[in-house]
């Protein structure tokens, strides 16, 4: 009897060891599936950086350039009034980081980015049309 119990325990331990070897942690499994992608979320290393979604883009006119490296961009859009069925112009203002030196009246393209300050979450990508002087 005692010998049979020992054999059963050795068989179960062999099975446990084999199952433990086959089982891998999530990190090892992730490296097996895609070795060039870091397993931690939020790390944009390797090819994962190219998999980021399209960032929002808007085209607007610079309303103010009185700050250093920051401009206020006015973006207009037309919406249909729910009651009168006429198009109404709605305006939004965005603070955008500007390295290119846009001035008041310039038509610019801004793109969404990480928070750069308390109110600044956009960046000027290009100046589409300079203002007439």
N, C-alpha and C positions, 0 to 999 in steps of 0.2 A: 504493500500500500504506500509506504513512504517513498519508495522508488518511483512509483507512478506519479505521485504528487510533484516530485522533483522534476520529472520529465515534462510535465505540464507547465510548470513554472519556467523552465528553460525555454520551452517552445514559445510561451507568451513573451518572454523577454526578447527572444530573437525577432518575433513579429513586431514588438514595440520598437526595437532598434531599427529594423528595416523601414517601418513607417516613419520614424523620426528622420531617417536619412532622406526619404523621398519627400517629406514635407519641408518646404523652404519658407523663409520669412518673406514678407511682402516686398522688401527691398531687393532680395536676391531674385525673386520672381520677376520683378520689374526690370532688372538688369538682363535677365534672360530674354524677355520679350523684346525690349528695345535698349540695347546697351549704350547707345549714344545719348539717351535722355536721362537726366538726373531724376532720381526717384522722389525727391522732395517737391511738393507742389510750390509753385511760386519762383523756382529757380529757372531762369531763362538762359540756360547754358546749352551748348550743342545745337542741335537742330530744333529744339523746342522753341527757340526765339522766333523762328520763322512761322510758327503755328499760331501766333497771336491773331485775334480777330481784327477785322477792319475797324480802324478808329473813326469816330464821327468827324466829318469835315463840314465846315460852313464857309460861305463867302459873304463878306460884309464890308462896310466902309468904316475907316478909322474915324472915331468921333473925338478922341482926345489922345494927345501924346505928351502930356505934361509931366509924366513920371519917367524915371530912368528905367530903360529896358522893359517898359510895360506900356501897352496901348489899350484903349477901350474901343472895341469893335462893335458897331451897330449892325445887327442882322435883321433884315425885314423879311416878312413872309406874308402871303395873302391867304386868308381863310374866308370861307363862305359864311355869312351871318345866318344863324339858324332860323331867325324869324323873317328877315327881309330879303334873304337870298341874294344879297349883294356881296361882293368881295370887299373885305375890310383889311387894311394893312395893320399888322401887329409887329412891334419892334421889341427886340431883346438886345441887351448889352452884355458883352462878355469881356472880361479882363484877360488879355493875352500877353504872353512873354514875347518880346520883340528884339531880336538880335540884328535884324536887317535894316533897321532905321526907317520905319514907315512914318509918314507924317499925316496930318489931318487931311481927309478927303481921299486918301489912297484906297483903292479896292484891293482887299487882301483875302487870302485863303488861310483859315485857321484850322488846327487839328486838335482833337482832344488829347490830353496828356495827364500825367500824374499830378496831384496837387503840388503846386510850386509855392503857394502862400495861402493865406486864409481865404482869398477870393479868386485866385488865379489858377485855372485848370485848363487853359488853352495856350497854344503856341502858334505864332505866325510862321507859316511854312514858306509862303512866297507873296510877293507884291504883284498882283495881276495888272494893275493899271495905276500909274502915278497921277496925282491930282494936278490939274492945270493951275498955273500960277499967274 
